Amino acid sequence: KSEDFVIAARLDGCSQKRIIWRHMVPSFMSHIIASVTLAIPTMILAETALSFLGIGLRPPVVSWGVLLQEAQNILAVSSAPWLVLPGLAVIITVLALNFLGDGLRDAA
């Protein structure tokens, strides 16, 4: 609001909407994008953890947490080791999104 380019646009006679959308939004859009890409892994982990504990989504719904809840039994994992693959998918997805968010934050 107190940046020189905003004051110059205001003195030039631009409307409030034009100042916001043409001058202010481009200057902080990269920060919003980086924050969103860093918030998505947190939401994925929260949903997975709640579903794993039985508080979130229930078994008719397919979710990584529900799939990992089935892998909780060691006898089931010993007879069907592919039940652990959703855990690997969660780890890869969360790490990839965190690296993407860090890269976008550094670029911003």
Summary of the structure (lengths in Angstrom):
residues: 108
radius of gyration: 22.2
end to end distance: 19.6
largest distance: 73.1
contacts: 280
relative contact order: 0.12
helix: 80%
strand: 0%
